[in-house]
Amino acid sequence: MAPTAPDIAGTVPPGIEIAQPQKKTALAEVLQRLGAASGRPLGALLGDFIKTSLGPGKLSFDEFVALGLYDPSRCPGVDIRSFVGLGAMQRVWRRANYRMEFDGLIANKIAMGALLHAHGFPVVPLVALFSLAAGYPGERSLRTKEALRGFLSDPAHYPLFGKPVGGTQSLGTASFVHYNAAANALVGHTGSAQDLDRFIDDVAEHFPDGYMFQPHLAPHAATKTICGDRLATVRVVTIAGVSGPKILRVCEKIPAGANAADNYWRPGNLLVQLDPQSGLRGRVTSGKGLELREHTHHPDSGAVISGTFVPNWAVVCDLAREAARLMKETGLMGWDIAPVDAGAVIVDANASPDLMLPQLADRRGILDAELLSFLDERTRSEKVWKRELRATSAAQHRASFLN
């Protein structure tokens, strides 16, 4: 039953979340805790950090801790220099995705969704777009704050999910099950609410160039028994080389607690190790570094996670491979794919996928033989492409001069 005005009074949270919360801890305190947690002397810890910092992965100290590399028992037999941090990750993206003219298309959620839809891929449809920057007024084109207010006040549009057109990491997202007219509030799945006018002001201030609304997508029935009526997505990292598209790494993100979105940086959410062949769920964790915890059951529902299978696994993998084939000029892609009762749906695509997630889930670095071989292939491919580009440009120049 929908909450009444008194039910939601006093539950209005801050506005739209536009940045991840930052937690600062004194270095001396961290080192003391790392030593206590791992039972290792400070010299050994710092020695391992130096290996990862000066190695190909270029880990920062925070990344070294987040990945749990201070404790060798977490990743026995694994070369810790194969783990990458953000700096090395950016170089991986650049080598794999040298055709940068596609970056803008992939980053724009509307454009990428339209491309995938045109090629027959199941995607979450667009219900409406708010933009103060450009467009023409219409049923789905909301050009003013008043138009946005009218859209959000209509109960026919719920449940509803909103996100920035160019957003990442679920920042700026919102999920509402209905509009409470008596309280002028947008009510979320936990019963908490946001003041309608505050939400409109936040969207207009932070995302004037584009904020999109989509219908609530129901998860697969088996997923719903685990985390309720919230999407859990499989992160599939693909590579597309001369031998065709392949799945490089997979993991699953499951929302928990008060979170509507499944992004792992949100406190309480779960990250699941997956068998890439079968979709069998293995190790389940929450948190990172010293805050990392292992689970076998979902903390909200009590449902078993470890030892179960991601539903419609074959469909999830097939969608990722075929989408990677479509975007073959962008060699490395990250796909968020949600299993649903009818199969699976591509929720998001990214040309600069966060490689920390599969490293955390698998407890092994991403710089393995397969990725290194692929990156060498992409380097050779880029040289050929540049030669052909120069030859084409020269031929066009000569033709224009002669004409």
SELUMFI-605522 format. One record per residue: residue in three letters; x, y, z of N, C-alpha, C in turn. Coordinates in steps of 0.05 Angstrom, whole numbers, plus 32768, in hexadecimal, padded with zeros to 4 digits. Layout:
BEGIN
ALAXYZXYZXYZ
...
This chain:
BEGIN
MET80117FE88000800080008000801280198000
ALA800A802D7FF0801A80457FEE801A80548009
PRO8031805F80118031806E802A802180878028
THR8015808F803E800680A8803F801980BF8046
ALA800F80D78047802180EE804D802E80EB8068
PRO802080E3807E802E80E08098804380CA8097
ASP803F80B580878053809F8086806E80A9807D
ILE806E80BC806A808780C4805F809280DD806A
ALA808480E9807D808D8102808980A780FD8097
GLY80BB810F809280D5810D809F80E780F98092
THR80DF80ED807B80F180D9806E80FD80E58055
VAL80FA80FE80508104810A80378123810B8039
PRO813180FD8027814E80FC8028815A8114801A
PRO81748117801A8181812C800A817A81297FED
GLY8181813D7FDD817B813D7FC0818981277FB1
ILE818981297F97819581157F8681B381127F8D
GLU81BB80F97F8D81D780F27F9481E880F67F7B
ILE81FA810A7F7B820A81107F63822781097F66
ALA822F81007F7D824B80F87F82824C80E27F97
GLN826080D07F94826480BB7FA8826E80C77FC2
PRO826480BD7FD9826E80C77FF2828B80C07FF6
GLN829B80D2800182B780CD800582BD80C88023
LYS82CC80B3802882D380AD804382F280AF8046
LYS82FB80BF8058831880C3805C832080B78076
THR833680A780758341809B808D835E80A1808E
ALA836880A680A6838580AC80A98396809480A1
LEU83AC809A809383BD8084808883C78072809F
ALA83D0807E80B583DB806E80CB83C6805B80D5
GLU83AD806480D78397805280E18393803B80CD
VAL8393804280B3838F802D809F83A5801880A0
LEU83BE802180A283D4800E80A383D27FFC80BB
GLN83CA800780D183C77FF780EA83B17FE280E6
ARG839B7FEA80DA83857FD880D6838C7FC280C1
LEU839B7FCA80AC83A47FB6809883B67FA180A5
GLY83C87FAA80B683D97F9780C483CA7F8380D5
ALA83B77F8E80E483A77F7D80F683957F6A80E6
ALA838A7F7380D083787F6280C083877F4C80B2
SER83A07F5180A983AE7F3E809983C37F2E80A9
GLY83CA7F3880C183DE7F2C80D183FA7F2E80C5
ARG83FF7F4280B584187F4580A784277F5E80B1
PRO84417F5F80B084507F7780B8844D7F8D80A3
LEU84517FA580AD844D7FBC809C845F7FBB8083
GLY84787FB28086848A7FB1807084807F9F8059
ALA84747F888060846A7F76804C84527F83803D
LEU84417F91804C842A7F9E804084337FB3802C
LEU84457FC48034844F7FD98023845E7FCE800B
GLY846C7FB8800F847A7FAB7FF984677FA27FE3
ASP84507F967FEB843C7F8E7FD884307FA67FCA
PHE842B7FBB7FDA841F7FD37FCD84327FDE7FB8
ILE844C7FDF7FBE845F7FEA7FAB845F7FD97F91
LYS845D7FBF7F94845B7FAD7F7C84447FB57F6B
THR842D7FBA7F7784157FC17F6784157FDD7F5D
SER84227FEF7F6C8423800B7F648436800F7F4D
LEU844D80027F4D846180057F38845D7FF27F21
GLY844C7FDE7F2584477FCB7F1084347FD57EFB
PRO842B7FC57EE8841A7FCE7ED283FF7FD77EDB
GLY83F67FCF7EF283DB7FD77EFC83DA7FF27F08
LYS83F17FFD7F1183F380187F1C83DE801E7F31
LEU83DC800C7F4583C780107F5A83CF80277F6D
SER83BB80367F7483BE80497F8A83BC80397FA4
PHE83C380467FBA83C180387FD483A480317FDA
ASP839280447FD58376803F7FDA836C80277FCA
GLU837480257FB1836C800E7FA083787FF47FA9
PHE83917FF57FB2839E7FDE7FBE838E7FD37FD6
VAL83867FE57FE783767FDD7FFE835A7FD37FF6
ALA834D7FE27FE483327FDB7FDC83317FBF7FD0
LEU83457FB87FC183467F9D7FB4834E7F877FC8
GLY83557F8F7FE0835C7F7B7FF583777F6E7FF0
LEU83897F7B7FE183A37F6F7FDB83B77F707FF2
TYR83B07F7C800883C07F7C802083C07F60802D
ASP83AC7F50802683A97F36803283AC7F20801C
PRO83C37F13801983C77EFF800483B47EE88005
SER83A77EE3801C83957ECC801D837B7ED1800E
ARG83767EEA8006835E7EF07FF783617EE87FD9
CYS83797EE87FCF837E7EE17FB383977ED07FB1
PRO83967EB87FBC83AE7EA77FBC83B67E9F7FA0
GLY83D07E9F7F9B83DB7E977F8183D77EAA7F6B
VAL83CD7EC27F7183C77ED67F5C83DE7EEB7F5C
ASP83E77EF37F4483FB7F087F4183ED7F237F47
ILE83F47F2F7F5D83E67F487F6583EC7F5F7F52
ARG84017F5C7F4284077F717F2E83F47F717F17
SER83E37F5D7F1583CF7F5C7EFF83B67F6C7F05
PHE83B47F767F1D839D7F877F2483A27FA47F1A
VAL838D7FB07F0F83907FCB7F0583807FDF7F15
GLY838B7FF77F18837D800E7F23837380207F0D
LEU836880377F15835C80497F02837080527EED
GLY838880597EF5839C80637EE283A1804F7ECC
ALA83A780367ED383AC80217EBF8392801A7EB0
MET837B801C7EBE836280177EB1835D80297E9A
GLN836480437E9E836180577E88837280507E70
ARG838A80467E75839B803E7E5F839080257E50
VAL838480137E5F83777FFC7E53836080057E41
TRP835080177E4B833A80227E3B8344802E7E21
ARG835A803E7E248364804C7E0C836F80397DF7
ARG837E80247E00838980117DED837380017DDF
ALA835F7FF97DEF834A7FE87DE483377FF77DD3
ASN833180107DDB831C80207DCE832880397DC0
TYR833A80357DAE8347804B7DA08335805A7D8D
ARG831F804D7D85830B805A7D7482F9806C7D85
MET830480837D8E82F780937DA282DE80A27D97
GLU82DA80A17D7D82C280AF7D7282A880A27D7A
PHE82AA808A7D868292807C7D8F828C80827DAD
ASP829E808F7DBA829B80937DD7828280A37DDE
GLY827D80B97DCF826680CA7DD5824C80BB7DD1
LEU824A80AA7DBC8232809A7DB8822D80877DCF
ILE824280797DD8823E80657DED823780737E08
ALA8243808B7E0D823E80997E26822280A47E28
ASN821680AA7E1181FB80B57E1181E7809E7E13
LYS81D9809B7E2981C880847E2E81B180837E1B
ILE81A6809A7E128190809A7DFF819A80907DE4
ALA81B0809B7DDB81BB80947DC181C380767DC0
MET81D0806D7DD581D980517DD581C1803E7DD7
GLY81AD80467DE7819580367DE9818680347DCF
ALA8185804B7DC08178804B7DA6818680397D92
LEU81A1803A7D9281B180297D8081AC800C7D86
LEU81AE80047DA081A97FE87DA7818D7FDF7DA0
HIS81797FF07DA5815D7FEA7D9F815A7FE67D81
ALA81667FF77D7181647FF57D54816F7FDB7D49
HIS81827FCF7D58818E7FB67D5081807F9E7D5D
GLY816A7FA37D6A815A7F8D7D7581617F857D92
PHE81737F937D9F817A7F8C7DBA81657F967DCE
PRO815E7F857DE2814B7F8F7DF681587FA37E09
VAL814C7FBA7E0B81567FD07E1C813F7FDB7E2C
VAL81457FEB7E4081317FF87E50812780107E40
PRO810D80127E3A810380287E29810480437E37
LEU810380587E27810280737E3180E5807C7E34
VAL80DE80867E4B80C380907E5080C280AE7E4B
ALA80D680BD7E5580D680DA7E5280F380E47E56
LEU80F880FB7E4A811281087E4D810E81257E55
PHE811B812D7E6B811C81487E74813581557E6A
SER8133816C7E5D814A817B7E54814481987E51
LEU815381A97E5F815081C67E5C816181D07E45
ALA817281BF7E3A818681C97E27817C81C97E0A
ALA816D81B57E02816581B27DE6814D819F7DE4
GLY814081A17DCD8129818F7DC98111819E7DC0
TYR80FB818F7DBC80E2819B7DB480CC81907DC7
PRO80BB81A17DD280A881977DE6809681817DDB
GLY8091816D7DEB808081577DE2807981467DFA
GLU806B81307DF58062811E7E0B807A81137E1A
ARG808F810C7E0B80A781007E1880BE81137E1A
SER80BC812B7E0F80D1813F7E1180C981557E24
LEU80D581547E3C80CE81677E5280E2817E7E52
ARG80D981957E4880EB81AB7E4480EC81BF7E5B
THR80DA81BD7E6E80D981D07E8480D581C17E9F
LYS80DA81CF7EB580D581C37ECF80B881BE7ED3
GLU80A781CF7EC7808A81CB7ECA808181B17EBB
ALA808D81AC7EA4808781947E958090817B7EA5
LEU80A8817D7EB180B281677EC2809F81627EDA
ARG809581787EE6808381757EFD806981677EF4
GLY805F816E7EDC804781617ED3804B81447ECD
PHE8062813D7EC2806881217EBD806A81117ED7
LEU8079811B7EEA807D810D7F038064810C7F15
SER8051811E7F108038811E7F208024810B7F15
ASP802980FF7EFE801680EC7EF2801A80D07EFC
PRO800880C57F0B800B80AA7F17800E80947F02
ALA800680997EE9800880857ED48025807E7ECC
HIS8038808F7ED48054808B7ECB8064807A7EDF
TYR805780717EF4806680627F09806180457F08
PRO807580357F12808F803C7F1D80A280467F07
LEU80B680557F1080C680657EFE80E380657F07
PHE80F580657EF3811280677EF9811D807E7EE9
GLY812E808F7EF6813A80A67EE8815880A67EEB
LYS816580B07ED6818380B17ED6818C80C67EC2
PRO81A480D27EC781AF80E57EB481B680D87E9A
VAL81B380E67E8481B980DB7E6981D680D37E67
GLY81E880E27E73820580DC7E72821080D37E8C
GLY820080C87E9E820880C17EB9821880A77EBA
THR822780A47ED08236808B7ED6823380847EF3
GLN8238806A7EF9823880607F14821E80657F24
SER820880677F1581EE806C7F2081EB80867F2F
LEU81FF80987F2C81FC80B37F3881E680C27F2A
GLY81D580CF7F3B81BF80DF7F3081A680CE7F2A
THR81A780B47F31819080A47F2B817A80A67F40
ALA8162809F7F39814C80A07F4C8138808B7F44
SER812B807E7F58811880697F5380FF806F7F65
PHE80E880717F5880D080787F6780B980647F5F
VAL80AA805D7F748093804A7F6F807980597F6A
HIS807780717F76805E80817F708062809E7F7A
TYR804F80AE7F73804E80CA7F7B803980CE7F91
ASN804080D87FA8802D80DD7FBD802480FB7FBB
ALA800D80FF7FB08003811A7FAB7FFF812A7FC5
ALA7FF5811C7FDA7FEF81297FF3800981367FFF
ALA801F81287FFC803981318007804A813E7FF2
ASN8041813F7FD9805181497FC2806C813C7FC2
ALA806C81217FC5808581127FC8808680FB7FB5
LEU809F80F57FAC80A580DD7F9C80AE80C77FAE
VAL80A080B17FAE80A5809C7FC280B580857FB5
GLY80CB807E7FC380DD80687FBA80D4804D7FC3
HIS80E380387FBB80DA801D7FC180DB80167FDF
THR80EB80257FEE80ED801F800B80D8802F801B
GLY80C98040800D80B68052801B80C0806D8021
SER80DB8072801D80E6808C802180DD809E8009
ALA80DF80B8800C80D480CA7FF880E680E27FF3
GLN80E280EE7FDC80EF81077FD680DA811B7FCF
ASP80DE81337FD880CB81497FD180CC814D7FB3
LEU80B5814E7FA680B481517F8980C281697F7F
ASP80BD81807F8B80CA81997F8280E881997F86
ARG80F1818D7F9C810E818B7FA1811B81797F8B
PHE810E81647F85811881527F70811A81607F55
ILE8105816E7F4E8105817D7F35811B81917F34
ASP811F81A07F49813481B47F4B814F81A77F48
ASP815381907F55816D81837F53817381797F37
VAL815F816D7F2A816281647F0E8169817B7EFC
ALA815A81917EFF815F81A97EEE817A81B57EF2
GLU818381B57F0B819D81C17F1281B481B07F09
HIS81B381967F0E81CA81847F0981CA81777EED
PHE81B381737EE181B281657EC881A081747EB4
PRO81A6818E7EAF8195819D7E9C819781937E7F
ASP81AD81857E7881B1817C7E5D81A281617E57
GLY819881547E6C818A813B7E66818781297E7E
TYR816F81237E85816981107E9B815280FF7E90
MET815680E57E8E814380D37E82813480C27E96
PHE811B80BB7E8E810A80AB7E9F810380917E90
GLN8104807B7E9F80FE80617E9380EA80527EA6
PRO80DC803F7E9A80CA80307EAC80D9801E7EBE
HIS80CE80177ED580DA80047EE780DA7FE97EDA
LEU80F27FDD7ED980F57FC27ECD80F57FAD7EE3
ALA80E37F9A7EE180E17F857EF580F77F717EF1
PRO81057F687F0681197F547F03810D7F387EFE
HIS811E7F267EF781157F0A7EF5810A7F007F0F
ALA80F67EEF7F0E80E87EE67F2680FC7EDA7F3A
ALA81117ECC7F3081247EC07F4281357ED57F50
THR813B7EEB7F41814A7F017F4D81397F0F7F62
LYS811F7F127F5C810E7F207F6F810C7F127F8A
THR810F7EF87F8A810F7EEA7FA481277EF07FB5
ILE813D7EFA7FA781557F007FB581557F1D7FBF
CYS81507F307FAD81537F4D7FB5813A7F5D7FB1
GLY81237F507FAE810A7F5F7FAA81087F6A7F8E
ASP80F67F7E7F8C80F07F897F7181057F9E7F68
ARG811E7F957F6881347FA77F6081457F987F4C
LEU81507FA67F3881607F997F24817C7F927F2F
ALA81847F7A7F2A81A07F727F2E81AB7F6D7F13
THR81C27F797F0C81CC7F777EF281E67F677EF1
VAL81EB7F5B7EDB82057F4D7ED682177F607EC7
ARG822F7F657ED282437F757EC482537F627EB2
VAL82517F657E98825F7F557E8582737F667E77
VAL828D7F607E7A82A27F6E7E6B82A97F5E7E53
THR82A77F6A7E3B82AC7F5C7E2282C47F687E14
ILE82D17F587E0382E57F617DF182DE7F587DD5
ALA82E37F697DC282DC7F637DA682F67F667D95
GLY83017F4F7D8D831A7F4F7D7D83157F427D62
VAL832B7F3B7D5583297F2F7D3B831B7F147D3A
SER831B7F067D51830E7EEC7D5382F07EEF7D5B
GLY82E77F087D5E82CB7F0C7D6582C87F137D83
PRO82AF7F187D8B82AB7F217DA782AE7F0A7DBB
LYS82B97F117DD282BC7EFE7DE882B47F0B7E02
ILE82AC7EFA7E1582A77F047E3082C17F017E40
LEU82CA7F177E4B82E37F187E5A82DF7F127E77
ARG82CD7F207E8482C77F1C7EA082A97F217EA5
VAL829F7F157EBB82837F197EC382817F1B7EE1
CYS826E7F297EEB82677F2A7F07824B7F357F0A
GLU823F7F327F2182247F3B7F2582227F4F7F3B
LYS82117F637F38820C7F777F4C81F07F747F56
ILE81EC7F727F7181D27F6E7F7C81CC7F847F91
PRO81B67F927F8E81B07FA87FA181A87F9C7FBC
ALA81AD7FAB7FD181A67FA37FEC81A17FBC7FFD
GLY81957FB88014818F7FCE8026817C7FE1801A
ALA81817FFB801D816F80108012817580177FF5
ASN818880097FE9819080117FCE817D80067FB9
ALA817680197FA6816680107F8F817880087F78
ALA818F80167F7581A2800F7F6081B77FFB7F6B
ASP81C27FEB7F5981D37FD57F6181F17FDB7F62
ASN81F97FF47F5C82157FFB7F5B82237FF47F75
TYR823B7FE87F7282487FDD7F8982537FF17F9D
TRP8258800A7F948263801E7FA6824E80267FBB
ARG823480207FB5821F80277FC9822180137FE0
PRO8224801D7FF98228800C801082127FF78013
GLY821A7FDE801782077FC8801B82027FB78002
ASN82067FC37FEA82027FB37FD282167F9C7FD0
LEU820E7F887FC0821E7F6F7FBF822B7F6C7FA3
LEU82427F5F7FA382507F587F8B82547F3A7F8B
VAL824E7F2D7F74824D7F107F7382617F067F5E
GLN82717EF37F6682837EE57F5382727ED17F43
LEU82767ED07F2982677EBF7F1882787EAC7F08
ASP826E7E947F03827B7E827EF082737E8B7ED4
PRO82857E937EC3827E7E9E7EA982707E8A7E96
GLN82747E707E9C82687E5C7E8B824B7E567E92
SER82457E567EAC822A7E4D7EB5821A7E637EC3
GLY82277E787ECC82197E8C7EDB82157E847EF8
LEU82247E707F0182227E677F1D822E7E7D7F2F
ARG821F7E847F4482287E997F57823B7E8C7F6B
GLY82527E997F6E82657E907F8282677EA37F9A
ARG827E7EAE7F9E82837EBF7FB582727ED97FB3
VAL82667EE17FC982567EF97FCB82637F0C7FDF
THR82677F257FD882747F387FEA82657F527FEB
SER82697F61800082617F7D800282797F8D800C
GLY827B7FA6800482917FB6800D82AC7FB17FFF
LYS82C07FC0800782DB7FBC7FFB82F07FBE8012
GLY83077FB4800C831E7FB7801E83177FAD803A
LEU831C7FBE804E83177FB6806A82FA7FB38070
GLU82E97FBE806082CC7FBC806582BF7FA58055
LEU82D07F95804782C57F7F803782B97F6A8049
ARG82A17F61804282947F4B8050828A7F36803C
GLU828A7F1D804482807F08803382657EFF803D
HIS82547EF7802982397EEF802F82337ED58020
THR821F7EC7802A82147EB0801B81F77EB68014
HIS81EA7EC7802581CE7ECE802281CA7EEC801E
HIS81B47EF4801381AE7F10801081A77F1B802B
PRO81B37F32803381AE7F3C804F81927F458054
ASP81837F4C803F81677F55804381537F3D8043
SER81547F2D802E81417F18802B81487EFE8039
GLY81637EFA803D816C7EE18048816E7ECB8033
ALA81697ED2801A816A7EBE800481877EB67FFF
VAL818B7E9D7FF881A57E937FF181AE7E9E7FD7
ILE81C77EA77FD581D27EB17FBC81E87E9E7FB2
SER81FC7E987FC282127E877FBA82077E6B7FB3
GLY82107E617F9C82077E467F9381EF7E477F82
THR81E27E5E7F7E81CC7E607F6C81D67E6A7F51
PHE81C47E6B7F3D81CB7E737F2281BD7E8D7F1A
VAL81CC7E9D7F0B81BF7EB57EFF81AB7EAB7EEA
PRO81927EB47EEC817E7EAA7ED881847EB37EBC
ASN817C7EA37EA9817F7EA97E8C819C7EB07E85
TRP81AE7EA17E9081CB7EA77E8C81D37EA77E6E
ALA81C97E937E5F81D17E917E4381C87EAA7E34
VAL81B17EB57E3B81A77ECD7E2D81B87EE57E35
VAL81BF7EE77E4E81D17EFD7E5781EB7EFD7E47
CYS81F77EE67E4582117EE47E37820E7EEA7E19
ASP81F87EE07E0D81F47EE47DF181F07F017DEB
LEU81E07F0F7DFB81DC7F2C7DF881F67F3B7DF9
ALA82077F347E0C82217F427E0F82327F3E7DF6
ARG82347F257DED82467F207DD6823C7F2E7DBD
GLU82217F2C7DB882177F387DA082187F577DA1
ALA82147F627DB982177F7F7DBB82347F887DB7
ALA82477F777DC082637F7D7DBC82697F7B7D9E
ARG825C7F687D9082607F667D7382577F7F7D65
LEU82407F8A7D6E82357FA27D6282497FB97D66
MET82557FBB7D7E82677FD17D8582847FC97D82
LYS828A7FB97D6D82A57FAD7D6B82BB7FC27D68
GLU82B57FDA7D5E82CB7FEE7D5C82D47FF77D78
THR82C37FF47D8C82CA7FF97DA882D07FDE7DB4
GLY82EA7FD87DB682F27FBD7DBC82EB7FB37DD8
LEU82EB7FC57DEC82E67FBD7E0782CC7FCA7E11
MET82B97FBB7E1A829F7FC67E2282977FB97E3D
GLY82887FC97E4C827B7FBE7E64825D7FC07E60
TRP824F7FAA7E6682317FA97E6282247FA27E7D
ASP82107FB17E8481FF7FA97E9B81E67F9D7E90
ILE81E27F847E9681CB7F757E8A81BB7F697EA1
ALA81A17F6D7EA0818F7F647EB5817E7F4C7EAB
PRO81807F357EB8816D7F1F7EB281517F277EB9
VAL813E7F217EA781227F267EAC81137F0D7EA4
ASP80F97F0C7EAB80EA7EF37EA680EA7EEB7E88
ALA80EA7F007E7680E97EFA7E5A81057EF67E4D
GLY811A7EF87E5D81357EF47E5281497F057E61
ALA81527F1B7E5481647F2D7E6081637F487E51
VAL816C7F5D7E5F816A7F787E5381857F867E58
ILE818F7F947E4481A77FA47E47819F7FBE7E55
VAL81A97FC37E6C81A37FDB7E7C81B67FF17E77
ASP81CF7FEB7E7281E380007E6E81FB7FF57E5F
ALA820A80077E52822280007E43823780157E49
ASN8250800C7E498266801E7E51827F80177E42
ALA828C802C7E3782A580287E2882BD802B7E3B
SER82B880327E5482CE80347E6882C480257E81
PRO82C1800B7E7F82B67FFB7E9582C87FFB7EAD
ASP82BC7FFC7EC582CB7FFA7EDE82D67FDE7EE1
LEU82EF7FDA7EDE82FB7FC07EE083017FB77EFD
MET82FC7FC97F1082FF7FC27F2C82EB7FAD7F33
LEU82D27FAE7F2882BD7F9C7F3082C57F7E7F2A
PRO82CC7F777F1282D37F5B7F0D82EC7F537F1D
GLN82FF7F657F2183167F5E7F31830F7F587F4E
LEU82FC7F687F5982F37F637F7482E47F497F76
ALA82D37F447F6282C27F2C7F6382D37F127F60
ASP82E67F137F4C82F57EFB7F46830E7EF87F58
ARG83167F0F7F64832F7F107F7483477F087F63
ARG83487F117F4B835F7F0F7F39835F7F277F27
GLY83777F2F7F1F837A7F477F0F83707F447EF3
ILE83697F5A7EE7835E7F5A7ECB83747F577EB6
LEU838D7F5D7EBE83A37F5C7EAA83AD7F3F7EA7
ASP839B7F2E7E9D83A37F127E9983AC7F0F7E7C
ALA83B37EF67E7483BE7EF17E5A83AA7EF97E44
GLU83907EF37E49837C7EF87E3583797F167E2F
LEU83787F277E4483757F437E3F838F7F4F7E33
LEU83A67F477E3D83BF7F517E3383C27F4B7E15
SER83BB7F337E0D83BC7F2B7DF183A97F3C7DE0
PHE83917F417DEB837D7F517DDD83877F6E7DDA
LEU83947F797DEF839E7F947DED83B57F977DD9
ASP83C67F827DD783DA7F827DC283CD7F827DA6
GLU83B87F727DA383AA7F717D8A839E7F8C7D83
ARG83937F9A7D9783877FB47D92839C7FC97D8B
THR83B47FC77D9683C97FD97D8F83D17FD67D72
ARG83D37FBD7D6983D97FB87D4C83C27FC27D3A
SER83AA7FBD7D4383927FC57D3483917FE47D31
GLU83997FF27D478399800F7D4683AD801A7D31
LYS83C4800D7D2F83D880167D1C83CE80127CFF
VAL83C17FFC7CFA83B57FF77CE083A0800C7CDA
TRP838F80107CED837980247CE9838380407CE3
LYS839880487CF183A380637CED83B080657CD2
ARG83BD804F7CC883C980507CAD83B380537C98
GLU839E80437C9C838780457C89837A80607C89
LEU8378806B7CA1836C80867CA4837C809B7C96
ARG839780997C9983A880AD7C8C83A780A97C6D
ALA83A680907C6483A4808C7C47838A80967C3C
THR837480917C4A835A809B7C41835980B97C40
SER836480C67C55836480E37C57837580EF7C40
ALA838C80E37C3A839D80ED7C24838F80EA7C09
ALA838280D37C05837380CF7BEC835D80E37BE9
GLN834E80E97BFE833980FC7BFD834381187BF7
HIS835B811F7C03836781397BFE836F813C7BE1
ARG837C81277BD6838481297BBA836C812B7BA7
ALA8357811D7BAD833F811E7B9D8332813A7B9D
SER833181467BB5832581607BB7833781757BA9
PHE835181727BA9836381847B9C836081827B7D
LEU835E816A7B73835B81667B56834081707B4C
ASN832C816F7B5D831281787B55830E81967B59
